[in-house]
Amino acid sequence: MISVIIPTYKEPKYLDLCLKSIFEGQDNANEVIVVVDGFYELNKPTLDKYPDVNVLDLGDNQGLSVATNWGVYNATNDYILVVNDDNVFPKHWDTKLEPHLRKGRVVSPNQIEPSPSMFKQFHIKNLGETVEEFDLYKFWEYEETLSKNPDASGSTLPFAMYKYDYLAVGGWDIMYPSPHVVDWDFFLKCEYFGLEMLRVYKHFYHFASISTRKTSEQNLQSNQKEQLAHQFFTNKWDKPAQHNPQNNSKLLDF
């Protein structure tokens, strides 16, 4: 079985759909850990709907990296799956992923997004840009029509892997000034340590429209933090955050 790690902040409607798709879509009784990174009372009505969820309340907002690491540290299964709270799981998601899980491998299930992405492997199909526009069962029906052989173009969220491989590479770096490019940093470490980066075409939906739910001032602050995060990455690795668009490798010129 798999331990699902979901860091969340203040998007309870999206978290609700995420959890609904997990429990209605799974074939086995997997562990689900929601790490509430602030705003617990806002998320509580949603969490109360799912008594089988293990909730970690961080109290004050401590950041996505801390939340993700805490979720993994508390996982009790050998394999973890880290997702965003605005991901939607496909039908039979666990039995679709389990055959691909093994030590020494990072598995990235592919994503369906409503708008064009920098990742050429993502499937672009607008099934809804908001929860209100989205139909879970139509998504499940559509996702079943998509099929493609796995390839070596992993290195994107969501991802599943052996818990102790995650710990061995150091997890997510909590020193970044914002969550931007922290995942790139993590995948670079995985590649550097020789882990296999596999993409499987079992599709999760991702709204990828967080910016539409922010004010102009919030977007400006986010852009400023993103610039700081990119500078941190450059200072740490002595090169900017880049990727090979053919296979998404972050291990460039090492």
Secondary structure, DSSP 8 states (H G I E B T S, - for coil): -EEEEEEESS-HHHHHHHHHHHHHH-SS--EEEEEE-S-HHHHHHHHHT-TT-EEEE-SS---HHHHHHHHHHT--SSEEEE--TTEE--TTHHHHHGGG--TTEEEEEEEEESS--S-TTSEE--S-SSGGG--HHHHHHHHTT-----BS---SSSEEEEHHHHHHTT-S-TTSSSSTTHHHHHHHHHHHTT-EEEEEEEEEEE---GGGGS-HHHHHHHHHHHHHHHHHHHHHHSS-----TTT-------
